[in-house]
Each structure stands twice: as C-alpha cells, then as structure tokens.
Amino acid sequence: MEINIEIQLKEARKLYDSKNYDESLNLYEKLFNENPEGFDINSKISYCWAIYQVRVKNFTDIDELYDSVDFICDLIPQADLNVVNTCPYTFSVFKVLDVVYKQQEYYNIFDWLDLINPVLLDEKRNSFNGREYRSRKEKYYDYASKSYLECAEWDLCIEISNKALNSLKSFTNNSDVWYQWRIAKSLKELNQNDKALEYLKEIVSIKQEWFVFKEIMENYYILNENEKAIMYINKAVLTDDSIKLKVNLFYLIYEILKDSNYDLALKHAQLYYLLKLDSNSEVSCDIEELIDENELDKNVLINQINNYWSSYKFENAISIRGE
C-alpha cells in the first residue's frame, strides 16, 4: 500500500508539473481521502498547490474559496518567505485578504490576518509597467492598520501602525505617511490631540493635501485654539480638489469662525448646505435652522470664499515677509 501511494503521489505531482491541475487535484483528493497518513509534509504542500491553482487562484465561488483556504491552513504551516520563494499557505490566505479588503469587509478581515505571522513574510516588491507593488509584509500591515482604524479600534491601530513603521525597511510610495496618518486619526479619537498634531505636522511636510490641513484644523478646534486653526483654512480651501469632497471642511470652518466672524462663517455654512443638497445627504440640524435657500447661489458662494482666502493668503504672506 505504501509503495502504491508513493507511485500515485508521484503521478499526481507529474500531472501538476504538466499543468493538468484539475486532474492532479482529483488524484490528490482521492489519495488523501483513502490514506491521509501516507502524505508526508512535501506531499501535503504539493496537494495544497493543486488546491490553490484550481480553487483559490481564480476562484468562482466565495464559499469554496474560504473552505479551501481553511483546509490548506489546517493541513500545512506557514513557510518563511525569507527562506523559500513560495508558500501555498501564505499565497492562499492573502488571496482571501485581498478579496475581503477590496470589499471593505473590515470586521471580517481579522480572523484571516490572525492566520499570518508577519515575521515570516518577506519584503520583496514586484514591478509591472513601471509601477512598484507592495511586498506581502507591507500589505499585511496596511490591511491591519486600515481595518483597525475603520473598526474604531484606536489603540490597536496605533500599535500595528507603529509596528509597521519599526519593522519595515522601506515603504512603497511613501506609505509610511499613511501609518502616521492613521496614528494621528486614532490619537484624535483618544483625545490626545497634542500628540496627533505632532504626527500631522510631520505628515504635512511631505503630503500637503487638503484633508491633512483639515485634520490639523480639527485638532486645534478641539483644543479651543481657533486662531491656530484659522492659519490652515486657506491651505485646505484653495486646492484644486473637487469641491464635493470638501463638504465637511466647510462645516468645520463655520464652527471655527462663527464666534469671531459670523458673516464669513455663514457663507461656509451656506455652501456646506448646498453641497449636501446636491448629494442628497443629511444636513446638520444646526445648519438647517440658519439657511434661507432662496437667497443662495452656489457659484457665487464658491467665488466669494475662494477670493477671501486667496486674499488672506496674500496678506498673511506680506505680514510674514515684513516681520
């Protein structure tokens, strides 16, 4: 019997090597069902590669994908990709991780992340058509960091993001900035706004995006330091990004300015209101009470707001040069 299964396992491997994956898998399954004890670790790994090729790599049924990857993880251990080039365990789990992450099923990703030991992942990156792609190790930390943030697991987000910053030797497309961003967002939620601002000021030196300026403004607003928040408004407003993306920025500006410059604050509240109507989104109750819709023209408001902050930027530049 042992000689017979060894011969048949070699035949299954030959079928695999000749890319007859379906026939190879059928034979492996038959042999495993009849005599699982006849499979040594190498045979199990070969069996798992056949499963990967047929039911994981180009899966057609999501439940079959999950069941197949569960089976692989029960059958073999995760290999160290710093020592070997490939591992059906790792490749299969990452196939599921890619699917779950793409579908933004953040709460469902953690059980799959728990199946991976990041220490055993390598940092090899691939390039294709001039674009560089993340290593699996970097992708692991990206998925974990983003998922903890989306699930409001602030402490865990900070912990895993710091691990990424300390563990990874290099970062694809300045991805270290996104770990710092998630740490800053988490610190804000934990009412550690001064610490959040430390990270945000590091980020803005590299990534001068409107949403980073908005985050800085929001932290200063929470700290009741509105004068400092005001210094970043023009930088957030005067970018070329779509005005639709900035709807909540205008509400924040209203909150920051309403006690010191109500007329200007109201213009931002009005623009926020019109943008919300355009997207059929719910308007904050305190804004609805302020607005007379019949008097509003969105394009006029946009021009007025942009002109004001352009003038503010110019005047502030003159003031700095004159000091």
C-alpha positions in Angstrom: 0.0 0.0 0.0 2.8 2.5 0.9 4.6 1.7 -2.4 1.4 2.2 -4.3 0.6 5.6 -2.8 4.1 6.8 -3.4 3.8 5.9 -7.0 0.4 7.6 -7.3 1.6 10.7 -5.4 4.4 11.0 -8.0 1.8 10.7 -10.7 -0.2 13.5 -9.1 2.9 15.6 -9.0 3.7 14.9 -12.6 0.2 16.0 -13.6 0.7 19.2 -11.6 4.0 19.9 -13.2 2.5 19.5 -16.6 -0.2 22.0 -15.6 -3.0 19.4 -15.5 -4.2 21.0 -12.3 -7.7 19.6 -12.2 -6.5 16.0 -12.8 -3.8 16.5 -10.3 -6.2 17.8 -7.6 -8.7 14.9 -8.3 -5.9 12.4 -7.7 -4.5 14.1 -4.6 -8.0 14.3 -3.1 -8.7 10.6 -3.8 -5.4 9.6 -2.2 -5.8 11.8 0.8 -9.4 10.6 1.5 -8.2 7.0 1.3 -4.9 7.3 3.2 -4.1 10.7 4.8 -1.3 9.1 6.8 0.5 8.4 3.6 1.1 12.1 2.9 4.4 13.5 4.2 4.8 17.3 4.5 6.1 17.6 0.9 3.1 15.7 -0.4 0.8 17.9 1.6 2.4 21.0 0.2 2.1 19.7 -3.3 -1.6 18.8 -2.6 -2.1 22.4 -1.4 -0.6 23.9 -4.5 -3.1 21.9 -6.6 -5.9 23.3 -4.4 -4.5 26.8 -4.8 -4.4 26.5 -8.6 -7.9 25.1 -9.0 -10.0 26.6 -6.2 -8.1 29.6 -4.9 -6.1 31.5 -7.5 -9.0 32.1 -9.9 -11.9 31.2 -7.6 -15.5 31.3 -8.8 -17.3 30.6 -5.6 -16.5 32.7 -2.5 -17.6 30.0 0.0 -15.5 27.4 -1.8 -12.6 29.8 -1.6 -13.0 30.2 2.2 -13.4 26.4 2.7 -10.3 25.7 0.5 -8.1 28.1 2.3 -9.3 26.9 5.7 -8.3 23.4 4.6 -4.9 24.5 3.4 -4.2 26.2 6.7 -5.2 23.1 8.7 -3.0 20.9 6.5 0.3 22.8 6.4 2.1 25.6 8.3 3.0 29.0 7.0 6.5 28.9 5.5 9.2 31.6 6.0 9.3 33.6 2.8 12.7 34.9 3.8 14.0 31.3 3.3 11.8 30.0 0.5 10.3 31.7 -2.5 6.7 30.5 -2.4 4.2 29.2 0.1 0.7 27.9 -0.8 -0.4 28.7 2.8 0.6 32.4 2.5 -0.5 32.8 -1.1 -3.9 31.4 -0.3 -4.5 33.5 2.8 -3.5 36.6 1.0 -6.0 35.8 -1.8 -8.7 35.9 0.8 -7.3 39.0 2.4 -7.2 40.8 -0.9 -10.9 39.9 -1.5 -12.1 40.9 1.9 -10.2 44.1 1.9 -11.3 45.1 -1.6 -14.9 44.5 -0.5 -14.3 46.7 2.6 -15.4 43.9 4.9 -13.1 45.2 7.6 -14.7 43.4 10.5 -14.3 40.1 8.7 -10.6 40.5 8.0 -9.2 40.0 11.4 -9.7 36.2 11.6 -7.7 35.9 8.3 -5.0 38.3 9.5 -4.6 36.1 12.6 -3.6 33.2 10.3 -0.5 35.2 9.2 2.7 35.7 11.2 4.2 38.9 9.7 7.7 37.8 10.8 7.6 35.1 8.2 6.8 37.5 5.4 9.5 38.9 3.1 9.7 42.5 1.8 10.2 41.6 -1.9 8.4 44.1 -4.1 7.4 43.5 -7.7 7.3 46.0 -10.6 5.0 46.0 -13.6 4.6 48.5 -16.3 6.7 51.0 -14.4 4.6 50.6 -11.2 6.0 49.2 -8.0 3.8 47.0 -5.9 3.9 46.4 -2.1 5.5 43.4 -0.6 3.2 41.0 1.3 4.7 42.2 4.6 3.8 45.7 3.8 0.4 44.7 2.5 -0.2 42.8 5.8 0.5 45.9 7.9 -1.6 48.1 5.5 -4.6 45.8 5.8 -4.3 45.6 9.6 -3.7 49.3 10.1 -6.6 50.4 7.9 -9.0 47.8 9.2 -8.4 48.7 12.9 -9.0 52.4 12.0 -12.2 51.6 10.2 -13.4 49.5 13.0 -12.7 52.2 15.6 -10.0 50.0 17.3 -7.9 53.1 18.0 -5.3 51.5 20.4 -4.8 48.5 18.1 -4.5 50.8 15.1 -1.7 52.8 16.8 0.0 49.6 17.9 0.1 47.9 14.5 1.0 51.1 12.7 3.9 51.6 15.0 5.0 48.0 14.4 4.9 48.7 10.6 7.0 51.8 11.0 9.5 50.0 13.1 9.5 46.7 11.2 9.5 47.6 7.5 12.9 48.5 6.0 11.3 50.5 3.1 7.9 51.9 2.1 6.2 51.8 -1.3 5.1 55.3 -2.5 5.7 56.9 0.9 3.3 54.5 2.6 4.9 55.4 5.9 2.9 58.6 5.7 -0.3 56.6 5.9 0.7 54.8 9.0 1.4 58.2 10.6 -1.9 59.4 9.3 -3.8 56.5 10.9 -1.9 57.0 14.2 -2.9 60.7 14.2 -6.5 59.9 13.4 -6.6 57.4 16.3 -4.9 59.7 18.7 -7.5 62.4 18.0 -10.3 59.8 18.8 -8.5 59.1 22.0 -8.5 62.8 22.9 -4.7 63.0 22.6 -4.9 66.0 20.2 -1.5 67.4 21.0 0.2 64.1 20.1 -2.0 63.9 17.0 -0.8 67.3 15.9 2.9 66.2 16.2 2.2 63.5 13.7 0.2 65.7 11.4 2.9 68.3 11.2 5.3 65.7 10.1 2.8 64.4 7.5 2.1 67.9 6.1 5.8 68.5 5.4 5.5 65.6 2.9 1.9 65.4 1.9 0.3 68.9 1.5 -3.3 67.6 0.9 -6.4 69.5 1.8 -7.6 66.7 4.1 -4.3 66.8 6.1 -4.8 70.6 6.7 -8.4 69.9 7.7 -7.3 67.3 10.2 -4.9 69.8 11.7 -7.6 72.4 11.9 -9.9 70.0 13.6 -7.4 69.1 16.3 -6.8 72.8 17.0 -10.5 73.4 17.1 -11.0 70.6 19.7 -8.2 72.2 21.7 -10.0 75.6 21.6 -7.1 77.1 19.7 -9.1 78.6 16.8 -6.6 81.2 15.9 -4.1 78.4 15.1 -6.8 76.5 13.2 -7.6 79.6 11.1 -4.0 79.7 9.8 -4.6 76.4 7.9 -8.0 77.2 6.3 -6.7 78.8 3.2 -4.4 75.9 2.6 -7.3 73.5 2.8 -9.8 75.6 0.7 -7.5 76.7 -2.1 -6.5 73.3 -3.5 -7.7 72.0 -6.9 -9.6 69.1 -5.5 -13.2 68.7 -6.1 -15.4 71.0 -4.0 -17.7 68.0 -3.4 -15.0 66.3 -1.4 -14.7 69.2 1.0 -18.3 69.5 2.2 -17.4 68.7 5.8 -14.5 71.0 5.6 -16.9 73.9 5.1 -18.9 72.9 8.1 -15.8 72.8 10.2 -14.8 76.3 9.0 -18.2 77.5 10.1 -17.7 76.1 13.6 -14.2 77.7 13.8 -15.3 81.1 12.6 -18.8 81.5 14.0 -17.8 83.3 17.2 -15.2 85.6 15.6 -16.5 86.4 12.1 -20.1 85.3 11.8 -20.8 86.7 8.4 -17.9 84.8 6.9 -18.8 81.7 8.8 -22.3 81.8 7.5 -21.1 81.7 3.9 -19.2 78.5 4.6 -22.4 77.1 6.3 -24.4 78.0 3.2 -22.0 76.3 0.9 -22.0 73.2 3.1 -25.8 73.2 2.9 -25.9 73.4 -0.9 -23.3 70.7 -1.3 -25.3 68.4 1.0 -28.5 69.1 -1.0 -26.6 68.2 -4.3 -25.6 64.8 -2.9 -29.0 64.2 -1.2 -27.2 63.9 2.1 -28.4 64.7 5.6 -27.8 68.3 6.7 -26.7 69.0 10.3 -29.7 70.3 12.2 -27.9 73.5 13.4 -27.2 74.5 9.8 -30.8 73.9 8.6 -32.0 76.5 11.1 -29.7 79.1 9.6 -30.4 78.8 5.9 -32.8 80.6 3.6 -32.3 78.5 0.5 -34.0 81.1 -1.8 -31.1 83.5 -1.4 -28.3 81.1 -2.2 -26.2 80.7 -5.3 -23.5 78.0 -5.1 -21.1 79.5 -7.6 -21.3 82.9 -6.1 -20.5 81.5 -2.7 -17.6 79.5 -4.0 -16.1 82.6 -5.6 -16.6 84.7 -2.5 -15.0 82.1 -0.3 -12.1 81.5 -2.6 -11.5 85.2 -3.1 -11.5 85.8 0.7 -9.0 83.0 1.4 -6.8 84.0 -1.6 -6.6 87.5 -0.2 -6.0 86.1 3.3 -3.1 84.0 1.9 -1.6 87.0 0.2 -2.0 89.3 3.2 -0.5 86.7 5.5 2.5 86.3 3.2 3.1 90.0 3.2 2.9 90.0 7.0 5.4 87.2 7.3 7.8 88.9 4.9 7.5 92.2 6.8 8.5 90.7 10.1 
